[in-house]
Amino acid sequence: MFTGIIETLGTIIDLRHDQGNLHIAVGSPISHELKIDQSVAHNGVCLTVVGIADGKHTVTAIAETLNKTSLGKLKTGDLVNLERCMQMNARLDGHIVQGHVDQTAVCTDFKELDGSWEYTFEYDTAPGNITVEKGSICVNGISLTVVNSKTNSFSVAIIPYTFEHTNLQQVRVGSTVNLEFDIIGKYVARLMQR
């Protein structure tokens, strides 16, 4: 379980395809502190650390993960948002995030405002996912508050700290991001369908 509060940025060092899997080597300030078998969210995707060496760690994304997330679009040198799993004795500063990406979305608008930024993302409503104004959404692993919710899109406002310390600084119109919708909202929606 995660909180959506990004701990640090990592840089993609190497990408290696092996059958349907993608082995991702990431260099980061926390790589040397990780352990084999540890869960770490990479752009909001919970992945298991399978190797650690020379200031980098390696994780593996299987075909199912590649089909549902934007990880397959990564390139060497890209920045990824990293968060280690939540400690049970710590504050929950963001919201409950599982690291299980529901789907991807495309950035359709990006505005630089006076001291902040606003992003609009469009997503496919077929899976039944929804957003609500002032509700929580996880974008590339970042816990954010929905500013403007529409049928198949939503906007988020970004403060300077979040912009500077996450890979949102690289997201522009046309960029694909990972979405994890609020778990409580998903359960309520499922109950309402019954």
N, C-alpha and C positions, 0 to 999 in steps of 0.2 A: 504494500500500500504506500502511496505517495501523497504529497500535499500540493503539488503544482508550483512550489516555490523553487525556482531553478537554483542549484548550488553553484554551478560553474559552466563555462563553455568548454567543449572539446573540439579538436580538429581531426577530421578524417585523414588518417595517415595512409591507409591502404584498404582496398576492396578486393576480395578474392571470391570468385564464383566457384562453387563445388556442387555439381549436380543442380538441385533446385534451391540450394542454400546460398546465402551471401555472408561471408566472414568479414566483419568490419573491425579494423584496427583504429583505435581512437587514442590520441595523445591529449592528456589533460592534467591539470594540477592535482587531481585526486586519483589518477590511475595507479600510482604506487601504493595508495592506501587500500585499494580494493582487494578482495579475496576471490579466489576461484569459487564459483557457485553463487556469488552474490548477485542480487537483482538490482539493476540500475536502469532508470528510465532514460532513453535516448530519444529526444524529440517527442517525449510522451509515451514511447513504446518500451514496455518492461522487457528487458533482455538479460540473459544470464551471462556473467563473465566466465569465459572459457579459457582465457590466457592472459598473463601479465608478464611484460618484459620491457626493459629499456624505456621506462616512463610512459608506456602505452598499455592499453588493455584491449582485448579482443572479445567480441560478442558475435553470435551467429543468429541471423534472421532466416527462418524457414520460408518456404513458398507461401504458406497461409499468411504469414506476417507481411511478406512483400506484396501480396495481392491486396491487402487491406490498408496499407500505410504508404507513406511517401519514401520509405527507406530505400527502395529500389532506384530512386532518382538521385541518391547521394553521389557526389563526386569527390575525388581527393582534394583536400583543402577546404571543403565545406565545414561550417561551424554547426555543432549540434548542442542542444540544451541537455545538460546532465543533472540528474537528481538521484541520490541514493535513497533507498527505502526509508520510510518514516520510522523514527524510534518511538516506542510506545510511551515514553516518559517526556516527550517533547510537545511543544505547543503545535496545534494544527493551524498554521497561519493562512493557508490557502483554503482548499476544500478537499474532500475525500476523492482521491484519484487512484484508480486501480492500475494504470499503465496498460490498459486494454483498449486500444484505439478502436473506435466504432467505425470511422470512415475518414476519408480525406475531404478537403474543401479547397476551393480556389479563391485567391484574393482577387476581388473585383474592383476594389477602390482603396486608395491609400492617400491620406491627407496629412500634410505636416501643418499642425495648428500652431498657435502661439505658445510654445513651451511643451506641447504634447503631440501625440500622433493618433490618428484614427484609422483603423483598418476595417474593411467590410469583406466578409467571406460568404461565398455561396456554396451550398451543399445539396446533395440529393436527398429528398424527403422520403423516398421509397422505403428505406429501412424503418421509418416511423420515428426518427429522432427529431426532437424539437428544442428550441431555446425559448427562454422567457426573459423579458427585461428585468434587470437587476439580479438575474440568476447567474449561476456559475457555468463556465465552459472551460475546457482545457484545450489550448491551441499549442501544438508542438511541445506539450508537457507543461505549459505555463497556465497556472490558475488565473483566469480573468473573469471580469464581470461583464455581462452582456449589456450594451448601451441601447441598442436598437434591434429589436427582434421582429423579423418578418417570416413569412411562410417558409422560404427556402434560403434565407440569408440572415446575417446578424452583423452587428458592428461592435467593436471593442475600442476603448480609449486607453492609450498607453502612456504611462508617466516616463520621464527621462531615465530613471533608474532601470526600469524594466527594458526600455529600448537599448540602453547601453550594455546591459548584462545578459541579454538573451540573443538568439539568432533572429529575432524580429527585425533587427537592423538590416537584414539581408532580404526580407520579404517585401515584394513589390507586386503590382498587378500582374496576374498570371502565375504567381508562385503557388505551389501546392503545399498544404499543411495538413498535419494530423489532428483529428478532433476526437476528444472523448467527452461525451455528454454527461451531465451530472447523474450519478448513480441513483440518487433519490428520485429525481425526475423520471428516470427510466423505469423504476419500479412503479411509480404512480401511474405513468402512461400505460404500462402493461396491465395494471389492475383495472384501469378505466376501460380497456379494450374488452375485458371479460364481461 
